[in-house]
């Protein structure tokens, strides 16, 4: 399912990244600026609902696509059912995490579909990773993380320490290994999906 403007298929790293940013902006708006409208649309009495973000920076709460399999990976199903069983901030954080996973799934689906090679996939991941996740924006943890990192740099700038392997380096190593595996012939969608799972592992470790 897609909407919010003319449908298109991004084919380059830059086009996929623009698509990612547009969808991300729409979902952030739903969970922040338009949160009251979003909350009301997610009625637990309705059927399974999903939050969609579009390249035009619009968002929509709607039923999942009827076609099987769908043209694009589908976002989390039934986000409305948990609304009244949780505190609003916790529910919004949950939707945000699932939205991050969906955005990565869509981005790397395009990458797999249009034959991105190892360097293309890594470049796309780096561009995406430079942006705060939706979860970080909605919960405010992104700002806290920046403050902690600055404080850590200040405290250790005058002392020498043994080099450490960062979480980012570990993630890139995993992606390198995964990219090598992708050079073999695999199903297009499953390749993108596996890469997304490794990418999400990075996101959750950063929040742990």
Backbone as CSV, one residue per row, in Angstrom:
resi,resn,N_x,N_y,N_z,CA_x,CA_y,CA_z,C_x,C_y,C_z
1,UNK,0.853,-1.194,0.000,0.000,0.000,0.000,0.879,1.230,0.000
2,UNK,0.539,2.201,-0.793,1.305,3.436,-0.834,0.389,4.573,-1.222
3,UNK,0.783,5.769,-0.921,-0.044,6.922,-1.227,0.669,8.194,-0.884
4,UNK,-0.099,9.279,-0.731,0.492,10.557,-0.393,1.262,11.170,-1.535
5,UNK,0.898,10.855,-2.768,1.605,11.401,-3.913,1.773,10.352,-4.975
6,UNK,2.389,10.733,-6.095,2.588,9.800,-7.195,3.484,8.651,-6.754
7,UNK,3.105,7.448,-7.123,3.865,6.276,-6.740,5.093,6.142,-7.633
8,UNK,6.205,5.794,-7.042,7.425,5.630,-7.818,8.314,4.606,-7.133
9,UNK,9.324,4.139,-7.858,10.264,3.177,-7.316,11.663,3.781,-7.321
10,UNK,12.181,4.181,-6.154,13.531,4.739,-6.105,14.558,3.676,-6.494
11,UNK,15.544,4.058,-7.315,16.481,3.078,-7.849,17.926,3.321,-7.435
12,UNK,18.260,4.525,-7.002,19.624,4.813,-6.577,19.667,4.967,-5.060
13,UNK,20.871,4.959,-4.502,21.015,5.131,-3.061,20.408,6.456,-2.621
14,UNK,20.665,7.502,-3.386,20.135,8.822,-3.033,18.609,8.846,-3.093
15,UNK,18.037,8.196,-4.094,16.577,8.163,-4.220,15.945,7.355,-3.090
16,UNK,16.553,6.238,-2.746,16.028,5.428,-1.641,16.123,6.207,-0.333
17,UNK,17.207,6.936,-0.151,17.366,7.719,1.073,16.327,8.836,1.146
18,UNK,16.041,9.488,0.011,14.988,10.511,-0.002,13.636,9.894,0.329
19,UNK,13.385,8.712,-0.212,12.148,7.997,0.090,12.067,7.713,1.590
20,UNK,13.173,7.243,2.159,13.250,6.946,3.589,12.959,8.198,4.415
21,UNK,13.596,9.308,4.067,13.412,10.544,4.834,11.979,11.057,4.751
22,UNK,11.358,10.933,3.572,9.979,11.378,3.436,9.035,10.558,4.297
23,UNK,9.180,9.240,4.237,8.329,8.366,5.056,8.577,8.612,6.543
24,UNK,9.839,8.762,6.897,10.208,9.004,8.292,9.592,10.302,8.797
25,UNK,9.657,11.363,7.993,9.096,12.654,8.401,7.593,12.554,8.630
26,UNK,6.904,11.817,7.770,5.468,11.647,7.936,5.118,10.913,9.214
27,UNK,5.871,9.864,9.527,5.581,9.080,10.726,5.937,9.854,11.990
28,UNK,7.010,10.633,11.935,7.354,11.477,13.080,6.248,12.501,13.323
29,UNK,5.711,13.060,12.261,4.619,14.018,12.415,3.412,13.363,13.081
30,UNK,3.092,12.129,12.658,1.952,11.422,13.250,2.135,11.225,14.747
31,UNK,3.364,10.940,15.166,3.632,10.602,16.562,4.007,11.806,17.417
32,UNK,4.068,12.994,16.812,4.418,14.204,17.570,3.415,15.325,17.299
33,UNK,3.587,16.038,16.211,2.731,17.189,15.895,1.258,16.813,15.780
34,UNK,0.977,15.701,15.102,-0.410,15.276,14.867,-0.836,14.155,15.814
35,UNK,-0.211,14.083,16.976,-0.410,12.924,17.846,-1.863,12.773,18.312
36,UNK,-2.573,13.870,18.536,-3.965,13.760,18.984,-4.832,13.132,17.899
37,UNK,-4.638,13.570,16.667,-5.374,12.999,15.541,-5.012,11.532,15.363
38,UNK,-3.724,11.228,15.453,-3.263,9.847,15.315,-3.877,8.958,16.399
39,UNK,-3.879,9.453,17.625,-4.425,8.689,18.747,-5.895,8.363,18.520
40,UNK,-6.660,9.340,18.065,-8.091,9.127,17.843,-8.355,8.142,16.709
41,UNK,-7.520,8.161,15.680,-7.716,7.251,14.553,-7.406,5.799,14.906
42,UNK,-6.581,5.598,15.922,-6.209,4.233,16.315,-7.216,3.674,17.316
43,UNK,-8.450,3.596,16.918,-9.537,3.106,17.767,-9.404,1.593,17.948
44,UNK,-9.286,1.115,19.202,-9.160,-0.321,19.441,-10.368,-1.127,18.975
45,UNK,-11.506,-0.464,18.770,-12.702,-1.161,18.322,-12.678,-1.455,16.823
46,UNK,-11.754,-0.841,16.110,-11.652,-1.071,14.669,-10.813,-2.313,14.382
47,UNK,-10.729,-2.675,13.107,-9.934,-3.836,12.716,-8.448,-3.516,12.824
48,UNK,-7.619,-4.517,12.444,-6.170,-4.334,12.487,-5.753,-3.100,11.692
49,UNK,-5.127,-2.151,12.355,-4.700,-0.929,11.685,-3.175,-0.822,11.656
50,UNK,-2.676,-0.122,10.650,-1.246,0.106,10.485,-0.986,1.601,10.335
51,UNK,0.212,2.029,10.703,0.642,3.402,10.444,1.562,3.392,9.232
52,UNK,1.161,4.121,8.197,1.960,4.228,6.974,2.590,5.612,6.887
53,UNK,3.826,5.659,6.431,4.475,6.916,6.097,4.718,6.934,4.598
54,UNK,4.560,8.087,3.970,4.706,8.190,2.518,5.878,9.096,2.146
55,UNK,6.428,8.917,0.949,7.559,9.742,0.510,7.248,11.234,0.510
56,UNK,5.970,11.580,0.426,5.544,12.986,0.415,5.489,13.598,1.813
57,UNK,5.967,12.863,2.826,5.978,13.296,4.223,4.578,13.319,4.832
58,UNK,3.660,12.569,4.244,2.311,12.410,4.789,2.238,11.079,5.540
59,UNK,1.220,10.938,6.377,1.015,9.687,7.096,-0.444,9.279,6.998
60,UNK,-0.700,8.019,7.289,-2.065,7.506,7.210,-2.206,6.286,8.113
61,UNK,-3.313,6.210,8.809,-3.674,5.005,9.560,-4.709,4.261,8.735
62,UNK,-4.425,3.022,8.401,-5.320,2.294,7.512,-5.136,0.797,7.697
63,UNK,-6.003,0.039,7.029,-5.899,-1.416,7.026,-4.720,-1.836,6.160
64,UNK,-4.162,-3.017,6.399,-3.046,-3.484,5.574,-3.490,-3.771,4.149
65,UNK,-2.521,-3.871,3.261,-2.820,-4.157,1.859,-3.494,-5.515,1.725
66,UNK,-4.423,-5.615,0.795,-5.145,-6.868,0.582,-4.348,-7.851,-0.259
67,UNK,-3.466,-7.334,-1.127,-2.702,-8.223,-1.991,-1.682,-9.017,-1.184
68,UNK,-1.493,-10.280,-1.576,-0.550,-11.164,-0.904,0.336,-11.823,-1.951
69,UNK,1.677,-11.668,-1.857,2.344,-10.770,-0.910,2.172,-9.316,-1.326
70,UNK,2.306,-8.382,-0.385,2.139,-6.965,-0.721,3.284,-6.470,-1.591
71,UNK,3.050,-5.363,-2.289,4.094,-4.800,-3.152,5.302,-4.360,-2.337
72,UNK,5.049,-3.776,-1.164,6.109,-3.365,-0.252,5.939,-4.095,1.071
73,UNK,7.009,-4.231,1.863,6.848,-4.768,3.218,5.790,-3.973,3.973
74,UNK,5.021,-4.654,4.788,3.941,-4.002,5.530,4.408,-3.571,6.921
75,UNK,3.893,-2.441,7.427,4.220,-2.027,8.798,3.526,-2.919,9.826
76,UNK,3.829,-2.670,11.100,3.263,-3.483,12.178,1.739,-3.462,12.125
77,UNK,1.151,-4.627,12.299,-0.298,-4.793,12.196,-0.949,-4.715,13.574
78,UNK,-2.071,-4.018,13.668,-2.854,-3.991,14.899,-2.327,-3.058,15.970
79,UNK,-1.719,-1.944,15.566,-1.183,-1.013,16.566,-2.288,-0.425,17.436
80,UNK,-3.514,-0.419,16.930,-4.631,0.168,17.679,-5.060,-0.687,18.867
81,UNK,-4.817,-1.994,18.818,-5.296,-2.876,19.879,-4.610,-2.613,21.219
82,UNK,-3.367,-2.167,21.187,-2.617,-1.956,22.430,-2.809,-0.557,23.004
83,UNK,-3.538,0.298,22.297,-3.605,1.707,22.694,-4.118,1.920,24.108
84,UNK,-5.222,1.302,24.462,-5.846,1.554,25.759,-5.289,0.686,26.874
85,UNK,-4.405,-0.240,26.543,-3.830,-1.121,27.561,-2.478,-0.649,28.064
86,UNK,-2.012,0.511,27.573,-0.705,1.031,27.955,-0.815,2.527,28.215
87,UNK,0.174,3.076,28.907,0.262,4.524,29.011,0.548,5.081,27.625
88,UNK,0.022,6.259,27.347,0.145,6.814,25.998,1.599,6.918,25.545
89,UNK,2.486,7.389,26.410,3.886,7.556,26.008,4.535,6.211,25.692
90,UNK,4.158,5.175,26.439,4.710,3.849,26.172,4.160,3.279,24.872
91,UNK,2.900,3.525,24.619,2.293,3.049,23.367,2.914,3.748,22.173
92,UNK,3.118,5.052,22.275,3.741,5.802,21.183,5.171,5.330,20.945
93,UNK,5.880,5.020,22.029,7.248,4.508,21.889,7.247,3.159,21.180
94,UNK,6.259,2.330,21.500,6.146,1.020,20.852,5.877,1.171,19.359
95,UNK,4.961,2.064,19.019,4.669,2.316,17.603,5.907,2.873,16.906
96,UNK,6.656,3.710,17.604,7.863,4.303,17.021,8.898,3.236,16.684
97,UNK,9.110,2.291,17.584,10.079,1.213,17.339,9.673,0.390,16.125
98,UNK,8.398,0.036,16.055,7.918,-0.732,14.899,8.020,0.095,13.613
99,UNK,7.835,1.398,13.727,7.953,2.263,12.553,9.392,2.305,12.050
100,UNK,10.355,2.346,12.973,11.765,2.290,12.578,12.066,0.997,11.826
101,UNK,11.548,-0.109,12.338,11.777,-1.401,11.685,11.181,-1.416,10.283
102,UNK,9.999,-0.833,10.141,9.346,-0.823,8.825,10.115,0.036,7.833
103,UNK,10.582,1.199,8.272,11.344,2.071,7.377,12.593,1.373,6.853
104,UNK,13.290,0.660,7.723,14.474,-0.083,7.292,14.095,-1.190,6.324
105,UNK,12.984,-1.853,6.609,12.528,-2.931,5.726,12.249,-2.406,4.324
106,UNK,11.571,-1.264,4.234,11.243,-0.689,2.927,12.508,-0.243,2.201
107,UNK,13.414,0.427,2.916,14.635,0.934,2.291,15.481,-0.197,1.720
108,UNK,15.675,-1.254,2.495,16.533,-2.338,2.023,15.790,-3.299,1.102
109,UNK,14.474,-3.223,1.099,13.710,-3.922,0.061,14.044,-3.308,-1.294
110,UNK,14.018,-1.973,-1.363,14.382,-1.312,-2.616,15.826,-1.637,-2.991
111,UNK,16.705,-1.656,-1.977,18.098,-1.962,-2.253,18.279,-3.347,-2.839
112,UNK,17.562,-4.323,-2.289,17.653,-5.688,-2.802,17.004,-5.808,-4.172
113,UNK,15.877,-5.141,-4.323,15.133,-5.239,-5.582,15.921,-4.674,-6.761
114,UNK,16.649,-3.595,-6.516,17.368,-2.950,-7.609,18.864,-3.236,-7.585
115,UNK,19.236,-4.295,-6.897,20.586,-4.826,-7.005,21.688,-3.974,-6.415
116,UNK,21.447,-3.353,-5.267,22.517,-2.600,-4.623,23.653,-3.548,-4.262
117,UNK,24.882,-3.136,-4.531,26.011,-3.978,-4.163,26.438,-3.664,-2.730
118,UNK,27.549,-4.285,-2.318,28.002,-4.157,-0.931,28.230,-2.701,-0.528
119,UNK,28.913,-1.944,-1.370,29.210,-0.548,-1.041,27.949,0.304,-1.034
120,UNK,27.008,0.021,-1.934,25.740,0.758,-1.957,24.953,0.527,-0.677
121,UNK,24.888,-0.732,-0.247,24.131,-1.048,0.972,24.758,-0.399,2.199
122,UNK,26.082,-0.442,2.250,26.755,0.177,3.396,26.554,1.692,3.388
123,UNK,26.642,2.317,2.214,26.452,3.763,2.114,25.033,4.149,2.517
124,UNK,24.046,3.370,2.064,22.661,3.643,2.445,22.486,3.519,3.949
125,UNK,23.050,2.475,4.526,22.935,2.282,5.973,23.581,3.439,6.727
126,UNK,24.758,3.884,6.275,25.436,4.996,6.941,24.609,6.277,6.877
127,UNK,23.996,6.536,5.723,23.167,7.734,5.567,21.965,7.671,6.503
128,UNK,21.341,6.504,6.576,20.192,6.322,7.465,20.616,6.448,8.922
129,UNK,21.757,5.861,9.253,22.208,5.815,10.634,22.630,7.182,11.164
130,UNK,22.896,8.135,10.266,23.229,9.492,10.693,22.006,10.248,11.214
131,UNK,20.819,9.753,10.901,19.586,10.386,11.374,19.136,9.748,12.682
132,UNK,18.539,10.516,13.583,17.949,9.910,14.779,16.813,8.971,14.367
133,UNK,16.634,7.899,15.103,15.506,7.014,14.830,14.212,7.703,15.250
134,UNK,13.100,7.198,14.756,11.804,7.738,15.183,11.652,7.560,16.691
135,UNK,12.098,6.425,17.184,12.033,6.156,18.625,12.783,7.231,19.410
136,UNK,13.975,7.593,18.940,14.762,8.613,19.630,14.067,9.967,19.597
137,UNK,13.440,10.295,18.482,12.737,11.575,18.362,11.524,11.611,19.287
138,UNK,10.741,10.534,19.271,9.499,10.490,20.051,9.774,10.475,21.550
139,UNK,10.797,9.737,21.976,11.083,9.598,23.408,12.090,10.615,23.923
140,UNK,12.786,11.288,23.008,13.790,12.259,23.420,15.116,11.655,23.808
141,UNK,15.296,10.360,23.596,16.541,9.697,24.000,17.715,10.093,23.115
142,UNK,17.447,10.540,21.903,18.525,10.948,21.007,19.314,12.109,21.586
143,UNK,18.615,13.103,22.155,19.280,14.260,22.752,20.090,13.850,23.975
144,UNK,19.532,12.930,24.777,20.243,12.472,25.963,21.528,11.758,25.575
145,UNK,21.446,10.964,24.504,22.606,10.204,24.057,23.725,11.135,23.611
146,UNK,23.372,12.217,22.906,24.374,13.185,22.456,25.072,13.816,23.651
147,UNK,24.311,14.163,24.702,24.892,14.765,25.893,25.845,13.803,26.583
148,UNK,25.455,12.534,26.675,26.298,11.530,27.313,27.588,11.352,26.537
149,UNK,27.496,11.309,25.208,28.678,11.126,24.375,29.630,12.305,24.526
150,UNK,29.101,13.534,24.549,29.946,14.714,24.712,30.634,14.700,26.068
151,UNK,29.897,14.309,27.107,30.456,14.237,28.446,31.558,13.196,28.513
152,UNK,31.333,12.060,27.867,32.313,10.978,27.866,33.591,11.410,27.169
153,UNK,33.459,12.109,26.056,34.631,12.592,25.318,35.418,13.572,26.169
154,UNK,34.719,14.445,26.877,35.371,15.438,27.722,36.122,14.787,28.862
155,UNK,35.533,13.765,29.488,36.139,13.108,30.637,37.378,12.308,30.274
156,UNK,37.415,11.777,29.057,38.507,10.888,28.670,39.503,11.534,27.715
157,UNK,39.322,12.804,27.395,40.189,13.452,26.408,41.625,13.574,26.892
158,UNK,41.820,13.673,28.228,43.158,13.869,28.762,43.822,12.580,29.212
159,UNK,43.162,11.461,29.071,43.712,10.176,29.496,43.869,9.257,28.317
160,UNK,44.871,8.385,28.407,45.097,7.407,27.356,44.422,6.099,27.738
161,UNK,43.820,5.467,26.793,43.153,4.194,27.052,43.365,3.276,25.878
162,UNK,43.167,1.994,26.117,43.303,1.016,25.057,42.175,1.198,24.058
163,UNK,42.467,1.018,22.769,41.404,1.151,21.759,40.302,0.138,21.991
164,UNK,39.078,0.591,21.858,37.923,-0.278,22.050,37.152,-0.402,20.752
165,UNK,36.515,-1.533,20.575,35.678,-1.751,19.400,34.296,-1.204,19.704
166,UNK,33.849,-0.226,18.947,32.546,0.391,19.197,31.420,-0.478,18.681
167,UNK,30.210,-0.173,19.151,29.037,-0.895,18.663,28.856,-0.679,17.170
168,UNK,29.195,0.554,16.723,29.061,0.841,15.298,29.996,-0.040,14.493
169,UNK,31.258,-0.186,14.981,32.219,-1.027,14.271,31.748,-2.469,14.223
170,UNK,31.208,-2.946,15.341,30.701,-4.314,15.380,29.582,-4.488,14.366
171,UNK,28.707,-3.496,14.309,27.593,-3.581,13.362,28.087,-3.606,11.930
172,UNK,29.064,-2.743,11.620,29.586,-2.716,10.258,30.260,-4.034,9.908
173,UNK,30.924,-4.661,10.912,31.538,-5.960,10.658,30.472,-6.990,10.307
174,UNK,29.384,-6.965,11.059,28.284,-7.889,10.780,27.730,-7.641,9.391
175,UNK,27.555,-6.352,9.046,27.024,-6.026,7.727,27.976,-6.458,6.625
176,UNK,29.302,-6.322,6.872,30.269,-6.773,5.873,30.133,-8.265,5.632
177,UNK,30.027,-9.020,6.732,29.875,-10.462,6.595,28.581,-10.796,5.863
178,UNK,27.536,-10.062,6.196,26.242,-10.312,5.572,26.272,-9.956,4.092
179,UNK,26.947,-8.855,3.772,27.059,-8.451,2.376,27.757,-9.510,1.542
180,UNK,28.790,-10.144,2.122,29.488,-11.202,1.398,28.538,-12.347,1.080
181,UNK,27.658,-12.645,2.033,26.695,-13.716,1.806,25.698,-13.337,0.720
182,UNK,25.400,-12.024,0.616,24.420,-11.582,-0.376,24.937,-11.698,-1.800
183,UNK,26.259,-11.898,-1.955,26.804,-12.039,-3.297,26.364,-13.349,-3.938
184,UNK,25.882,-14.281,-3.125,25.318,-15.505,-3.669,23.885,-15.234,-4.074
185,UNK,23.325,-16.086,-4.906,21.962,-15.871,-5.392,20.965,-16.293,-4.317
186,UNK,20.192,-15.308,-3.837,19.171,-15.576,-2.837,17.893,-14.893,-3.275
187,UNK,16.805,-15.234,-2.603,15.529,-14.575,-2.897,15.662,-13.101,-2.576
188,UNK,15.173,-12.258,-3.455,15.351,-10.815,-3.313,14.794,-10.295,-1.996
189,UNK,13.569,-10.646,-1.681,12.944,-10.093,-0.476,13.630,-10.600,0.779
190,UNK,13.954,-11.895,0.832,14.556,-12.447,2.037,15.909,-11.814,2.296
191,UNK,16.679,-11.482,1.254,17.970,-10.834,1.430,17.785,-9.499,2.128
192,UNK,16.869,-8.694,1.636,16.620,-7.405,2.250,16.132,-7.545,3.669
193,UNK,15.303,-8.540,3.919,14.729,-8.726,5.243,15.808,-9.095,6.252
194,UNK,16.722,-9.980,5.865,17.782,-10.389,6.779,18.652,-9.197,7.130
195,UNK,18.992,-8.372,6.147,19.793,-7.185,6.406,19.082,-6.254,7.370
196,UNK,17.784,-6.138,7.228,17.006,-5.298,8.137,17.096,-5.815,9.560
197,UNK,17.022,-7.130,9.726,17.092,-7.686,11.063,18.432,-7.374,11.723
198,UNK,19.526,-7.459,10.979,20.825,-7.105,11.525,20.888,-5.616,11.838
199,UNK,20.299,-4.802,10.988,20.276,-3.361,11.222,19.483,-3.042,12.477
200,UNK,18.339,-3.712,12.656,17.523,-3.464,13.834,18.245,-3.910,15.092
201,UNK,19.089,-4.940,14.994,19.870,-5.379,16.137,20.745,-4.234,16.625
202,UNK,21.285,-3.467,15.691,22.083,-2.294,16.030,21.239,-1.260,16.774
203,UNK,20.045,-0.997,16.266,19.187,0.018,16.874,18.831,-0.358,18.305
204,UNK,18.443,-1.612,18.509,18.032,-2.011,19.847,19.217,-2.035,20.804
205,UNK,20.418,-2.372,20.309,21.572,-2.342,21.187,21.905,-0.920,21.605
206,UNK,21.661,0.025,20.709,21.926,1.414,21.043,20.959,1.920,22.105
207,UNK,19.774,1.303,22.192,18.780,1.729,23.183,18.877,0.918,24.467
208,UNK,19.657,-0.154,24.429,19.721,-1.053,25.590,20.399,-0.363,26.778
